[in-house]
Amino acid sequence: MSLDEVEAQLKTEADEPGWEVDPDDEWGLAVLATVGRQLRLRREAVGMRVADFAVAVGYSEDLVYKIEAGKRIPRPEYLDKSEEKLDAHGLISAMKEDVAKVRYPKKVRALAKLEAQAVEIGVYECNIIAGLLQTPEHVRTVIEAAQPPYSPDDVERSVAARLARQAVFERDPAPSIHFVLEEAPLHRQVGGTMVWRRQLERLLEVGRLRNVTLQVMPTNTEAHPGLDGRIELLKFPDGTAVGRADGGFGGRPTSEPKQLRILELWYGIIRAQALSPRESLAFIEQLLGET
């Protein structure tokens, strides 16, 4: 597993209330096959034909067939209606959590799994506010700005996937998390003034957590090793680590000790040149006061 398993969106059919399945996602396919089989067996057990069930839940027969065949990811409301119409005694509701995870692209789940296992996370962002720090409104604005544009279902799926990664802040025991953000993106009013203010408030909220350090790299500073782009470092309980830098080693993830030492050196230089955590929070507070 590696950090090149980063966020990716899957194109879906916007006219149907469900999502396509990633054909390379073996775990997701297995989950959907199980869910589809249970839905079919329950429907047959109560003696309901596909046509009647489709009418009862308010969806097309074609969609019912696809979901029962494990070829379509059902939305939460589909499962809720199925639970009700099939009187499943909680059987279908119990599958909602796994189905929700399948919604997220395989690559997003892989990155979230790495972050969930790490005891230390370090992120330097050159051009944007780190995804782990983005508010829902900020996430949506950025994703909707993509060209060519995503379908509404793609947008919802991608927003949910990125926000789900923020569960890392709720872990117990909490990991040690370090962020360094360039000053310039903090001035960019993504989504308008109110969305921007809420984003700055979110930075202050997270930056004050006991296990988080947040630093700002002033625009008026010397050149540093992060000017080529993002740097990530994740360290795990067994002493292993993985890292990636846009400007190093072809941008590919690495767990090779020599290359990791270089990435750690770069990240250390960046942190040393940035404002201290206290100065950084004061800087963000000043930006908020200017709006």
Contacts in CASP RR format, 6 or more apart in sequence:
PFRMAT RR
TARGET T0000
AUTHOR 0000-0000-0000
METHOD contacts of the structure
MODEL  1
MSLDEVEAQLKTEADEPGWEVDPDDEWGLAVLATVGRQLRLRREAVGMRV
ADFAVAVGYSEDLVYKIEAGKRIPRPEYLDKSEEKLDAHGLISAMKEDVA
KVRYPKKVRALAKLEAQAVEIGVYECNIIAGLLQTPEHVRTVIEAAQPPY
SPDDVERSVAARLARQAVFERDPAPSIHFVLEEAPLHRQVGGTMVWRRQL
ERLLEVGRLRNVTLQVMPTNTEAHPGLDGRIELLKFPDGTAVGRADGGFG
GRPTSEPKQLRILELWYGIIRAQALSPRESLAFIEQLLGET
1 110 0 8 1.000
1 113 0 8 1.000
1 114 0 8 1.000
2 242 0 8 1.000
2 253 0 8 1.000
2 255 0 8 1.000
3 111 0 8 1.000
3 114 0 8 1.000
3 232 0 8 1.000
3 234 0 8 1.000
3 242 0 8 1.000
3 243 0 8 1.000
3 244 0 8 1.000
3 253 0 8 1.000
4 244 0 8 1.000
4 252 0 8 1.000
4 253 0 8 1.000
5 106 0 8 1.000
5 107 0 8 1.000
5 110 0 8 1.000
5 111 0 8 1.000
5 114 0 8 1.000
6 107 0 8 1.000
6 108 0 8 1.000
6 111 0 8 1.000
7 105 0 8 1.000
7 107 0 8 1.000
7 108 0 8 1.000
7 111 0 8 1.000
7 158 0 8 1.000
7 161 0 8 1.000
7 162 0 8 1.000
8 105 0 8 1.000
8 107 0 8 1.000
8 108 0 8 1.000
9 105 0 8 1.000
9 143 0 8 1.000
9 150 0 8 1.000
9 154 0 8 1.000
9 157 0 8 1.000
9 158 0 8 1.000
10 19 0 8 1.000
10 20 0 8 1.000
10 22 0 8 1.000
10 105 0 8 1.000
10 154 0 8 1.000
10 157 0 8 1.000
11 20 0 8 1.000
11 150 0 8 1.000
11 151 0 8 1.000
11 154 0 8 1.000
12 18 0 8 1.000
12 19 0 8 1.000
12 20 0 8 1.000
12 151 0 8 1.000
12 153 0 8 1.000
12 154 0 8 1.000
12 157 0 8 1.000
13 20 0 8 1.000
13 153 0 8 1.000
14 151 0 8 1.000
14 152 0 8 1.000
14 153 0 8 1.000
16 60 0 8 1.000
16 63 0 8 1.000
16 72 0 8 1.000
17 59 0 8 1.000
17 63 0 8 1.000
17 75 0 8 1.000
17 77 0 8 1.000
17 78 0 8 1.000
18 63 0 8 1.000
18 72 0 8 1.000
18 73 0 8 1.000
18 74 0 8 1.000
18 75 0 8 1.000
18 78 0 8 1.000
18 153 0 8 1.000
19 72 0 8 1.000
19 73 0 8 1.000
19 75 0 8 1.000
19 103 0 8 1.000
19 153 0 8 1.000
19 157 0 8 1.000
20 72 0 8 1.000
20 73 0 8 1.000
21 28 0 8 1.000
21 29 0 8 1.000
21 32 0 8 1.000
21 70 0 8 1.000
21 71 0 8 1.000
21 72 0 8 1.000
21 73 0 8 1.000
21 102 0 8 1.000
22 28 0 8 1.000
22 105 0 8 1.000
22 106 0 8 1.000
23 29 0 8 1.000
24 106 0 8 1.000
25 102 0 8 1.000
25 105 0 8 1.000
25 106 0 8 1.000
27 106 0 8 1.000
28 102 0 8 1.000
28 106 0 8 1.000
29 70 0 8 1.000
31 98 0 8 1.000
31 99 0 8 1.000
31 101 0 8 1.000
31 102 0 8 1.000
32 67 0 8 1.000
32 70 0 8 1.000
32 71 0 8 1.000
32 72 0 8 1.000
32 73 0 8 1.000
32 99 0 8 1.000
32 102 0 8 1.000
33 70 0 8 1.000
34 95 0 8 1.000
35 67 0 8 1.000
35 70 0 8 1.000
35 74 0 8 1.000
35 95 0 8 1.000
35 98 0 8 1.000
35 99 0 8 1.000
36 67 0 8 1.000
36 68 0 8 1.000
36 69 0 8 1.000
36 70 0 8 1.000
37 68 0 8 1.000
38 91 0 8 1.000
38 92 0 8 1.000
38 95 0 8 1.000
39 67 0 8 1.000
39 68 0 8 1.000
39 82 0 8 1.000
39 86 0 8 1.000
39 92 0 8 1.000
40 68 0 8 1.000
42 82 0 8 1.000
42 86 0 8 1.000
42 88 0 8 1.000
42 91 0 8 1.000
42 92 0 8 1.000
43 50 0 8 1.000
43 53 0 8 1.000
43 68 0 8 1.000
43 86 0 8 1.000
46 86 0 8 1.000
46 87 0 8 1.000
48 56 0 8 1.000
48 85 0 8 1.000
48 86 0 8 1.000
50 61 0 8 1.000
50 64 0 8 1.000
50 65 0 8 1.000
50 68 0 8 1.000
51 61 0 8 1.000
53 64 0 8 1.000
53 85 0 8 1.000
53 86 0 8 1.000
54 60 0 8 1.000
54 61 0 8 1.000
54 63 0 8 1.000
54 64 0 8 1.000
56 81 0 8 1.000
56 85 0 8 1.000
57 64 0 8 1.000
57 78 0 8 1.000
57 81 0 8 1.000
57 82 0 8 1.000
57 85 0 8 1.000
58 81 0 8 1.000
59 78 0 8 1.000
63 72 0 8 1.000
66 72 0 8 1.000
67 74 0 8 1.000
67 78 0 8 1.000
73 99 0 8 1.000
73 102 0 8 1.000
73 103 0 8 1.000
74 82 0 8 1.000
74 99 0 8 1.000
76 96 0 8 1.000
76 99 0 8 1.000
76 100 0 8 1.000
79 92 0 8 1.000
79 93 0 8 1.000
79 95 0 8 1.000
79 96 0 8 1.000
79 99 0 8 1.000
80 93 0 8 1.000
82 88 0 8 1.000
82 92 0 8 1.000
83 90 0 8 1.000
83 91 0 8 1.000
83 92 0 8 1.000
83 93 0 8 1.000
86 92 0 8 1.000
101 109 0 8 1.000
103 157 0 8 1.000
103 160 0 8 1.000
103 161 0 8 1.000
104 112 0 8 1.000
104 157 0 8 1.000
104 160 0 8 1.000
104 161 0 8 1.000
104 164 0 8 1.000
105 157 0 8 1.000
105 161 0 8 1.000
108 161 0 8 1.000
108 162 0 8 1.000
108 164 0 8 1.000
108 165 0 8 1.000
111 165 0 8 1.000
112 164 0 8 1.000
112 165 0 8 1.000
112 167 0 8 1.000
112 168 0 8 1.000
114 234 0 8 1.000
114 242 0 8 1.000
115 121 0 8 1.000
115 132 0 8 1.000
115 165 0 8 1.000
115 168 0 8 1.000
115 234 0 8 1.000
116 167 0 8 1.000
116 168 0 8 1.000
116 171 0 8 1.000
117 236 0 8 1.000
117 237 0 8 1.000
118 175 0 8 1.000
118 234 0 8 1.000
118 235 0 8 1.000
118 236 0 8 1.000
119 175 0 8 1.000
119 176 0 8 1.000
119 235 0 8 1.000
119 236 0 8 1.000
119 237 0 8 1.000
120 175 0 8 1.000
120 176 0 8 1.000
120 177 0 8 1.000
120 178 0 8 1.000
120 233 0 8 1.000
120 234 0 8 1.000
120 235 0 8 1.000
121 168 0 8 1.000
121 175 0 8 1.000
121 176 0 8 1.000
121 177 0 8 1.000
121 178 0 8 1.000
121 232 0 8 1.000
121 233 0 8 1.000
121 234 0 8 1.000
121 235 0 8 1.000
122 177 0 8 1.000
122 178 0 8 1.000
122 179 0 8 1.000
122 231 0 8 1.000
122 232 0 8 1.000
122 233 0 8 1.000
122 234 0 8 1.000
122 267 0 8 1.000
123 130 0 8 1.000
123 132 0 8 1.000
123 177 0 8 1.000
123 178 0 8 1.000
123 179 0 8 1.000
123 180 0 8 1.000
123 230 0 8 1.000
123 231 0 8 1.000
123 232 0 8 1.000
123 233 0 8 1.000
124 179 0 8 1.000
124 180 0 8 1.000
124 181 0 8 1.000
124 226 0 8 1.000
124 229 0 8 1.000
124 230 0 8 1.000
124 231 0 8 1.000
124 232 0 8 1.000
124 267 0 8 1.000
124 270 0 8 1.000
125 179 0 8 1.000
125 180 0 8 1.000
125 181 0 8 1.000
125 182 0 8 1.000
125 185 0 8 1.000
125 230 0 8 1.000
126 182 0 8 1.000
126 226 0 8 1.000
126 227 0 8 1.000
126 228 0 8 1.000
126 229 0 8 1.000
126 230 0 8 1.000
126 246 0 8 1.000
127 182 0 8 1.000
127 184 0 8 1.000
127 185 0 8 1.000
127 229 0 8 1.000
128 142 0 8 1.000
128 185 0 8 1.000
129 138 0 8 1.000
129 181 0 8 1.000
129 185 0 8 1.000
129 186 0 8 1.000
129 199 0 8 1.000
129 203 0 8 1.000
130 179 0 8 1.000
130 181 0 8 1.000
131 139 0 8 1.000
131 162 0 8 1.000
131 165 0 8 1.000
132 165 0 8 1.000
132 166 0 8 1.000
132 168 0 8 1.000
132 169 0 8 1.000
132 177 0 8 1.000
132 179 0 8 1.000
133 179 0 8 1.000
133 181 0 8 1.000
133 202 0 8 1.000
133 203 0 8 1.000
133 206 0 8 1.000
133 214 0 8 1.000
134 142 0 8 1.000
134 162 0 8 1.000
134 199 0 8 1.000
134 202 0 8 1.000
135 195 0 8 1.000
135 198 0 8 1.000
135 199 0 8 1.000
135 202 0 8 1.000
136 159 0 8 1.000
136 163 0 8 1.000
137 191 0 8 1.000
137 195 0 8 1.000
137 198 0 8 1.000
137 199 0 8 1.000
138 190 0 8 1.000
138 191 0 8 1.000
138 195 0 8 1.000
138 198 0 8 1.000
138 199 0 8 1.000
139 158 0 8 1.000
139 159 0 8 1.000
139 162 0 8 1.000
139 163 0 8 1.000
140 155 0 8 1.000
140 159 0 8 1.000
141 190 0 8 1.000
141 191 0 8 1.000
141 195 0 8 1.000
142 190 0 8 1.000
143 150 0 8 1.000
143 155 0 8 1.000
143 158 0 8 1.000
143 159 0 8 1.000
143 162 0 8 1.000
144 150 0 8 1.000
144 155 0 8 1.000
150 158 0 8 1.000
168 175 0 8 1.000
168 177 0 8 1.000
169 177 0 8 1.000
169 206 0 8 1.000
169 209 0 8 1.000
169 212 0 8 1.000
174 209 0 8 1.000
174 210 0 8 1.000
174 211 0 8 1.000
175 211 0 8 1.000
176 211 0 8 1.000
177 211 0 8 1.000
177 212 0 8 1.000
177 213 0 8 1.000
178 212 0 8 1.000
178 213 0 8 1.000
178 215 0 8 1.000
178 271 0 8 1.000
179 207 0 8 1.000
179 212 0 8 1.000
179 213 0 8 1.000
179 214 0 8 1.000
179 215 0 8 1.000
180 215 0 8 1.000
180 216 0 8 1.000
180 217 0 8 1.000
180 267 0 8 1.000
180 270 0 8 1.000
180 271 0 8 1.000
180 274 0 8 1.000
181 203 0 8 1.000
181 214 0 8 1.000
181 215 0 8 1.000
181 216 0 8 1.000
181 217 0 8 1.000
182 216 0 8 1.000
182 217 0 8 1.000
182 219 0 8 1.000
183 216 0 8 1.000
183 217 0 8 1.000
183 218 0 8 1.000
183 219 0 8 1.000
183 283 0 8 1.000
184 219 0 8 1.000
186 200 0 8 1.000
186 203 0 8 1.000
186 216 0 8 1.000
186 284 0 8 1.000
186 287 0 8 1.000
187 287 0 8 1.000
188 196 0 8 1.000
189 195 0 8 1.000
189 196 0 8 1.000
190 196 0 8 1.000
190 199 0 8 1.000
193 291 0 8 1.000
196 291 0 8 1.000
197 288 0 8 1.000
197 291 0 8 1.000
200 284 0 8 1.000
200 287 0 8 1.000
200 288 0 8 1.000
201 288 0 8 1.000
203 214 0 8 1.000
203 284 0 8 1.000
204 281 0 8 1.000
204 284 0 8 1.000
204 285 0 8 1.000
204 288 0 8 1.000
206 212 0 8 1.000
206 214 0 8 1.000
207 213 0 8 1.000
207 214 0 8 1.000
207 277 0 8 1.000
207 281 0 8 1.000
208 281 0 8 1.000
213 277 0 8 1.000
214 277 0 8 1.000
214 280 0 8 1.000
214 281 0 8 1.000
215 271 0 8 1.000
215 274 0 8 1.000
215 275 0 8 1.000
215 276 0 8 1.000
215 277 0 8 1.000
215 280 0 8 1.000
216 274 0 8 1.000
216 275 0 8 1.000
216 279 0 8 1.000
216 280 0 8 1.000
216 283 0 8 1.000
216 284 0 8 1.000
217 224 0 8 1.000
217 270 0 8 1.000
217 273 0 8 1.000
217 274 0 8 1.000
217 275 0 8 1.000
218 274 0 8 1.000
218 275 0 8 1.000
221 273 0 8 1.000
222 273 0 8 1.000
224 269 0 8 1.000
224 270 0 8 1.000
224 273 0 8 1.000
225 231 0 8 1.000
225 265 0 8 1.000
225 266 0 8 1.000
225 269 0 8 1.000
225 270 0 8 1.000
226 245 0 8 1.000
226 247 0 8 1.000
226 266 0 8 1.000
226 270 0 8 1.000
228 245 0 8 1.000
228 246 0 8 1.000
228 247 0 8 1.000
228 248 0 8 1.000
229 245 0 8 1.000
229 246 0 8 1.000
229 247 0 8 1.000
230 244 0 8 1.000
230 245 0 8 1.000
230 246 0 8 1.000
231 243 0 8 1.000
231 244 0 8 1.000
231 245 0 8 1.000
231 246 0 8 1.000
231 263 0 8 1.000
231 266 0 8 1.000
231 267 0 8 1.000
231 270 0 8 1.000
232 243 0 8 1.000
232 244 0 8 1.000
232 245 0 8 1.000
233 241 0 8 1.000
233 242 0 8 1.000
233 243 0 8 1.000
233 260 0 8 1.000
233 263 0 8 1.000
233 264 0 8 1.000
233 267 0 8 1.000
234 241 0 8 1.000
234 242 0 8 1.000
234 243 0 8 1.000
235 241 0 8 1.000
240 255 0 8 1.000
241 255 0 8 1.000
241 260 0 8 1.000
242 253 0 8 1.000
242 254 0 8 1.000
242 255 0 8 1.000
242 260 0 8 1.000
243 253 0 8 1.000
243 254 0 8 1.000
243 255 0 8 1.000
243 260 0 8 1.000
243 263 0 8 1.000
244 251 0 8 1.000
244 252 0 8 1.000
244 253 0 8 1.000
244 254 0 8 1.000
244 263 0 8 1.000
245 251 0 8 1.000
245 263 0 8 1.000
245 266 0 8 1.000
249 259 0 8 1.000
254 260 0 8 1.000
254 263 0 8 1.000
274 280 0 8 1.000
275 283 0 8 1.000
END
